[in-house]
Amino acid sequence: MSELATRIARNVAEVRGRIAEAARRAGRDAEEITLVAVTKYVGPDVARALVQAGCRILGESRPGQLLEKAEPLGDLAVDWHMIGHLQRNKVRRILPLVKMVESADSPRLVEAIDRIAAELSIRVPILLEVNVSGESAKHGFAPEEVEPYLEKLAGLGHVEPRGLMCMASLAGGLAAAPRDFAQLRELRDRLRDNCPEGVALDELSMGMSGDFEAAIAEGSTMVRVGTALLSGVLR
Ligand SMILES: *Cc1c(COP(=O)(O)O)cnc(C)c1O
């Protein structure tokens, strides 16, 4: 193996070990937690090494970067997740490439995805991004906007709502993260049992390199990890 491949394989094993340990401490099965490897800091070569080390789901926060990497990795079995803000004018190019849009952050975007997915004759799994911390720099539904939107969502035939996604507050750091994650889980728990047909809220995408253990303790089913998979690779 090349030095890069060895490094990446070691990092992936370490992150998977930390996920398993966090799951164990929370009394959860590590199999319930999906690792999304975030490739926004690296080029196609490192992304390829991540896939070869067993990361089958890759996340990109910028549509342009996803487009740039999807093609050179086209020979690999990769599921791409869009995890950052998706401008409506990029939806048409992005949808055919992705397995999920985790960052469906406004009614207008959800409806644009639905309309274009219908034109493309596909159905697109989505997560609603919720701005739990209320920070104005963040995209996402306000927590109180989610419940009233579910009926509308249920009427859209080409998106498949699977759950909720959030980022912890920038302010407050690690101390504030568990509170933000708990808030998303509580919202999900409250809404899940009364969901309209066609809307599922099983997935909770929360947790990044600095806080994924706290997110797993609060019920995360998807962690989006970049930096921690790249130690020794990034400068
Ligand atoms: C960059 C990014 C991540 C990963 O962040 P790390 O701290 O590098 O693990 C996760 N989610 C989103 C939405 C991101 O933009």
Ligand as a Chemical Component Dictionary entry (heavy atoms), coordinates in Angstrom:
data_LIG
# 
_chem_comp.id                   LIG 
_chem_comp.type                 NON-POLYMER 
_chem_comp.pdbx_formal_charge   0 
_chem_comp.three_letter_code    LIG 
# 
loop_
_chem_comp_atom.comp_id 
_chem_comp_atom.atom_id 
_chem_comp_atom.alt_atom_id 
_chem_comp_atom.type_symbol 
_chem_comp_atom.charge 
_chem_comp_atom.model_Cartn_x 
_chem_comp_atom.model_Cartn_y 
_chem_comp_atom.model_Cartn_z 
_chem_comp_atom.pdbx_ordinal 
LIG C1 C1 C 0 -17.145 20.205 6.715  1  
LIG C2 C2 C 0 -18.417 19.625 7.171  2  
LIG C3 C3 C 0 -18.421 18.492 7.990  3  
LIG C4 C4 C 0 -17.158 17.804 8.488  4  
LIG O1 O1 O 0 -16.427 18.622 9.332  5  
LIG P1 P1 P 0 -15.137 18.085 10.117 6  
LIG O2 O2 O 0 -15.106 18.938 11.314 7  
LIG O3 O3 O 0 -13.994 18.287 9.212  8  
LIG O4 O4 O 0 -15.366 16.659 10.442 9  
LIG C5 C5 C 0 -19.651 17.988 8.372  10 
LIG N1 N1 N 0 -20.801 18.548 7.972  11 
LIG C6 C6 C 0 -20.839 19.628 7.170  12 
LIG C7 C7 C 0 -22.151 20.187 6.771  13 
LIG C8 C8 C 0 -19.654 20.209 6.752  14 
LIG O5 O5 O 0 -19.680 21.302 5.975  15 
# 
loop_
_chem_comp_bond.comp_id 
_chem_comp_bond.atom_id_1 
_chem_comp_bond.atom_id_2 
_chem_comp_bond.value_order 
_chem_comp_bond.pdbx_ordinal 
LIG C1 C2 SING 1  
LIG C2 C3 SING 2  
LIG C2 C8 DOUB 3  
LIG C3 C4 SING 4  
LIG C3 C5 DOUB 5  
LIG C4 O1 SING 6  
LIG O1 P1 SING 7  
LIG P1 O2 DOUB 8  
LIG P1 O3 SING 9  
LIG P1 O4 SING 10 
LIG C5 N1 SING 11 
LIG N1 C6 DOUB 12 
LIG C6 C7 SING 13 
LIG C6 C8 SING 14 
LIG C8 O5 SING 15 
# 
